[in-house]
Amino acid sequence: MIFTMTIKSIAIEVTSRAFLPEAHAYKNYLQNRGYCCEFVNKGSAESLSYDAIVLFHGFHPFWRRYPDFIIGEYHSLSVGRLSRLKDFIKRLLNVRADFYVFLNESVKKKIWHSKTRPYVLRGMGFDQDQFNSFKKEPKKYDIIYAGSPREGLIERLETLASLDLTIALVGFDYAFQNSGITCFGRRSPEETRKIISQSHLGLNYTPDVFPLNIQDSTKVIEYCGAGLGVITNRYVWVNEFERRRSARFLDLDLIGSKNDVAEFNFVVPDVSDLDWNKLSANVYESLFQSSASLS
């Protein structure tokens, strides 16, 4: 099926468990292009009333019914025990898409992509307009960590706080003894962006294990989009991101005093090309071009 000649309505499948900023950007872009585009709940029969559907895999077994044109997204790989087996089963049983979106070449390769189906690579992004709306927020915290708990993270936060650095923690709760750490727990994306904008620096802490170490850090991108210097541990993706964009991030392992942070010459890279609106346009222009080449 050729997308641009037959598609008038597009469903984007979402769940209550995951916030997908790309889904909102896709919806806005497609509606502006004149398509009828709405969110539908995962597994809902409502999707069958649309001409096409965007699926964020997950597990979408081929024996279920879907709209005629499928856009399948793989933006991560399985983690933990038997991760490669999980990815193989997912690829074997998931419905075949007409067009694929992969996070990067590593994800494409590990998902055993068929070369017969068109695809585009699309990394993670940030919402430039949202961060612009918080530009005038007063700075309240030296460092923010926004994300999920990681092994060894609590100790790192306590060490930084012991250096008389104030820290904002967003994403989960923990009973810290140091009053310099403020826990906000889980917050909405908008609230999180506001707290990021109230901080001087952003902390990234990602275990140097596959596949986490080859996948985009959305928070690093958001920190940069908000103009924050970045403190991070070292691993493949962050090193390449820093090198490719001529940034300068502070190695977490090199911090022994507050002065090590205060005197470091942070270089925040330009990430304007990673705005979700631009990434969405790239995805669907690639889809339109691939469809045109088949006509």
C-alpha positions as CSV (number, residue, x, y, z in Angstrom):
1,M,0.0,0.0,0.0
2,I,1.2,3.5,-0.9
3,F,0.8,5.7,2.1
4,T,0.2,9.2,0.6
5,M,-2.4,8.0,-2.0
6,T,-4.7,6.0,0.3
7,I,-4.3,7.2,3.9
8,K,-6.7,9.8,5.3
9,S,-6.9,8.8,9.0
10,I,-4.2,7.7,11.4
11,A,-4.4,6.2,14.9
12,I,-1.5,6.5,17.3
13,E,-1.7,3.7,19.9
14,V,-0.9,4.8,23.5
15,T,-1.0,3.3,27.0
16,S,-1.6,4.9,30.4
17,R,1.8,3.6,31.6
18,A,4.1,5.4,29.2
19,F,4.3,9.0,28.3
20,L,5.5,9.3,24.7
21,P,6.3,12.9,23.8
22,E,6.9,11.7,20.2
23,A,3.3,10.6,20.0
24,H,2.1,14.1,20.8
25,A,4.5,15.6,18.3
26,Y,3.4,13.1,15.6
27,K,-0.2,13.9,16.2
28,N,0.4,17.7,15.8
29,Y,2.4,17.3,12.7
30,L,0.0,14.9,11.0
31,Q,-3.0,17.1,11.9
32,N,-1.2,20.1,10.4
33,R,-0.7,18.1,7.2
34,G,-4.5,17.5,7.0
35,Y,-4.7,14.0,8.3
36,C,-7.3,12.9,10.8
37,C,-5.1,11.7,13.6
38,E,-6.1,10.7,17.1
39,F,-4.8,8.6,20.1
40,V,-6.3,5.1,20.7
41,N,-5.8,2.8,23.6
42,K,-3.6,-0.3,23.1
43,G,-5.7,-3.2,21.8
44,S,-8.8,-1.1,21.2
45,A,-11.1,-2.1,18.3
46,E,-11.5,1.6,17.7
47,S,-8.2,1.6,15.8
48,L,-9.8,-0.5,13.0
49,S,-11.8,2.5,11.9
50,Y,-8.6,4.2,10.8
51,D,-6.6,3.7,7.6
52,A,-3.2,3.5,9.4
53,I,-1.8,3.1,12.9
54,V,1.4,3.9,14.7
55,L,2.5,1.1,17.0
56,F,5.2,1.7,19.7
57,H,6.5,-1.9,20.2
58,G,6.1,-3.5,22.8
59,F,4.3,-6.6,21.9
60,H,1.8,-6.5,19.1
61,P,1.0,-10.1,18.0
62,F,0.5,-10.7,14.3
63,W,-2.8,-12.6,14.9
64,R,-4.6,-9.5,16.1
65,R,-6.4,-7.2,13.6
66,Y,-4.8,-3.9,12.7
67,P,-5.5,-1.1,10.2
68,D,-4.2,-1.7,6.7
69,F,-1.1,0.4,7.0
70,I,1.2,-0.1,10.0
71,I,4.0,2.2,11.2
72,G,6.1,0.2,13.7
73,E,8.5,1.9,16.1
74,Y,11.3,0.2,18.0
75,H,13.0,2.8,20.3
76,S,14.6,0.4,22.8
77,L,15.8,-3.1,23.3
78,S,14.9,-5.6,26.1
79,V,17.0,-5.5,29.3
80,G,17.7,-8.0,32.0
81,R,17.8,-11.8,31.8
82,L,17.2,-13.4,28.5
83,S,17.0,-10.0,26.8
84,R,18.2,-11.3,23.4
85,L,15.6,-14.1,23.5
86,K,12.9,-11.5,24.4
87,D,13.9,-9.4,21.4
88,F,13.9,-12.4,19.1
89,I,10.4,-13.5,20.3
90,K,9.2,-9.9,19.9
91,R,10.5,-9.7,16.4
92,L,9.1,-13.1,15.5
93,L,5.6,-12.6,16.8
94,N,5.1,-8.9,16.3
95,V,2.9,-7.9,13.3
96,R,5.0,-6.8,10.3
97,A,4.9,-3.1,9.6
98,D,4.8,-1.3,6.3
99,F,7.3,1.3,7.5
100,Y,9.7,1.1,10.5
101,V,11.2,3.7,12.9
102,F,14.3,2.6,14.8
103,L,16.1,4.5,17.5
104,N,19.5,3.9,15.9
105,E,21.5,1.4,13.8
106,S,22.2,-0.8,16.8
107,V,18.5,-1.2,17.6
108,K,17.7,-1.9,13.9
109,K,20.4,-4.6,13.8
110,K,19.4,-6.3,17.0
111,I,15.8,-6.4,16.0
112,W,16.8,-8.3,12.8
113,H,15.2,-5.7,10.5
114,S,14.1,-7.0,7.1
115,K,15.8,-5.0,4.3
116,T,12.7,-5.3,2.2
117,R,10.7,-2.8,4.4
118,P,11.5,0.9,4.3
119,Y,12.6,2.6,7.5
120,V,14.0,5.7,9.1
121,L,16.3,6.2,12.2
122,R,14.9,8.6,14.8
123,G,16.6,9.4,18.0
124,M,15.0,10.9,21.1
125,G,14.2,14.6,21.4
126,F,12.9,17.4,23.6
127,D,10.1,20.0,23.5
128,Q,11.8,23.3,22.8
129,D,8.6,25.4,23.2
130,Q,8.0,23.9,26.7
131,F,11.5,24.8,27.9
132,N,11.3,28.3,26.4
133,S,8.3,28.9,28.5
134,F,10.3,28.3,31.7
135,K,13.4,30.3,30.7
136,K,12.8,33.0,33.4
137,E,12.4,30.4,36.2
138,P,14.7,31.4,39.2
139,K,17.5,28.9,39.9
140,K,16.9,27.0,43.1
141,Y,19.1,23.9,42.8
142,D,22.7,23.2,41.9
143,I,21.9,19.8,40.3
144,I,18.9,17.9,39.1
145,Y,18.5,14.2,38.5
146,A,15.4,13.4,36.6
147,G,14.8,9.8,35.9
148,S,14.4,6.3,37.3
149,P,16.4,4.7,40.1
150,R,19.6,3.0,39.1
151,E,22.0,0.8,41.0
152,G,24.5,3.0,42.7
153,L,22.6,6.2,42.1
154,I,21.6,6.8,45.7
155,E,25.2,6.7,46.8
156,R,26.2,9.1,44.1
157,L,23.5,11.6,45.1
158,E,24.5,11.4,48.8
159,T,28.2,12.0,47.9
160,L,27.3,15.1,45.8
161,A,25.1,16.4,48.6
162,S,27.9,15.9,51.1
163,L,29.9,18.4,49.1
164,D,27.3,21.1,49.9
165,L,25.6,20.9,46.6
166,T,21.8,21.2,46.5
167,I,20.0,18.5,44.5
168,A,16.5,18.1,43.1
169,L,15.4,14.5,42.5
170,V,12.5,13.9,40.2
171,G,11.1,10.5,39.2
172,F,11.0,8.5,42.5
173,D,11.0,9.0,46.3
174,Y,13.8,8.1,48.7
175,A,14.3,8.9,52.4
176,F,17.6,10.8,52.3
177,Q,19.2,12.0,55.5
178,N,20.9,14.9,53.8
179,S,18.6,18.0,53.8
180,G,20.3,19.2,50.6
181,I,18.4,16.7,48.5
182,T,14.8,17.6,47.7
183,C,12.6,14.7,46.5
184,F,9.7,15.5,44.2
185,G,8.7,12.0,43.4
186,R,6.9,11.3,40.1
187,R,5.9,14.5,38.4
188,S,4.2,15.4,35.1
189,P,6.4,16.1,32.1
190,E,5.6,19.8,32.4
191,E,6.4,19.9,36.1
192,T,9.6,18.1,35.4
193,R,10.7,20.6,32.8
194,K,10.0,23.4,35.2
195,I,12.2,21.9,37.9
196,I,14.9,21.2,35.3
197,S,14.8,24.9,34.4
198,Q,15.2,25.8,38.1
199,S,18.5,23.9,38.2
200,H,22.0,24.9,37.2
201,L,23.2,21.5,36.1
202,G,21.8,18.1,35.1
203,L,23.0,14.8,36.4
204,N,22.9,11.7,34.1
205,Y,23.6,8.3,35.6
206,T,23.3,5.3,33.3
207,P,24.8,1.9,33.9
208,D,27.5,1.1,31.4
209,V,25.8,-2.1,30.4
210,F,24.1,-3.2,27.1
211,P,21.7,-2.1,25.8
212,L,21.4,0.9,28.1
213,N,24.8,2.2,27.1
214,I,23.9,2.5,23.4
215,Q,20.5,4.0,23.8
216,D,19.7,7.8,23.8
217,S,19.5,9.5,27.1
218,T,16.4,11.7,26.8
219,K,17.3,13.5,30.0
220,V,20.8,14.5,28.6
221,I,19.0,15.9,25.6
222,E,16.5,17.8,27.7
223,Y,19.2,19.1,30.0
224,C,21.0,20.5,27.0
225,G,17.8,21.8,25.5
226,A,17.2,23.8,28.7
227,G,20.8,25.2,28.7
228,L,22.1,23.1,31.6
229,G,25.6,21.9,31.9
230,V,25.8,18.1,32.2
231,I,27.4,15.9,34.8
232,T,27.6,12.2,33.8
233,N,29.2,8.9,34.2
234,R,31.0,7.6,31.1
235,Y,29.7,5.1,28.6
236,V,29.4,4.6,24.8
237,W,26.4,6.8,23.9
238,V,27.1,9.8,26.1
239,N,30.8,9.9,25.0
240,E,29.8,9.8,21.3
241,F,27.0,12.4,21.9
242,E,29.5,14.7,23.6
243,R,32.2,14.2,20.9
244,R,29.8,14.6,17.9
245,R,28.2,17.8,19.2
246,S,31.5,19.4,20.5
247,A,30.1,19.5,24.1
248,R,32.0,19.3,27.3
249,F,30.5,17.3,30.2
250,L,31.9,16.8,33.7
251,D,32.9,13.3,34.5
252,L,31.1,12.2,37.7
253,D,34.1,10.2,38.8
254,L,36.3,13.3,38.8
255,I,34.3,15.2,41.3
256,G,36.0,15.4,44.7
257,S,34.9,18.8,45.9
258,K,32.3,21.6,45.2
259,N,35.0,23.5,43.4
260,D,35.4,20.7,40.9
261,V,31.9,21.5,39.8
262,A,31.9,25.3,40.2
263,E,35.2,25.7,38.3
264,F,34.5,23.3,35.4
265,N,34.1,24.8,32.0
266,F,30.9,23.2,30.8
267,V,30.0,23.4,27.1
268,V,26.3,23.0,26.4
269,P,25.8,21.8,22.8
270,D,23.2,23.0,20.3
271,V,20.4,20.4,20.2
272,S,17.8,22.5,18.3
273,D,17.7,19.8,15.6
274,L,16.4,17.4,18.2
275,D,13.2,19.3,18.9
276,W,10.3,16.9,18.6
277,N,8.6,18.9,15.9
278,K,11.7,18.6,13.7
279,L,12.1,14.9,14.4
280,S,8.5,14.3,13.6
281,A,8.8,16.1,10.3
282,N,11.9,14.0,9.4
283,V,10.0,10.7,10.2
284,Y,7.0,11.5,8.1
285,E,8.9,13.2,5.2
286,S,10.9,9.9,5.0
287,L,7.7,8.0,4.9
288,F,6.2,10.2,2.2
289,Q,9.3,9.9,0.1
290,S,9.5,6.1,0.5
291,S,5.8,5.9,-0.6
292,A,6.5,8.2,-3.6
293,S,9.3,5.9,-4.7
294,L,7.0,3.0,-4.8
295,S,4.3,4.7,-6.9
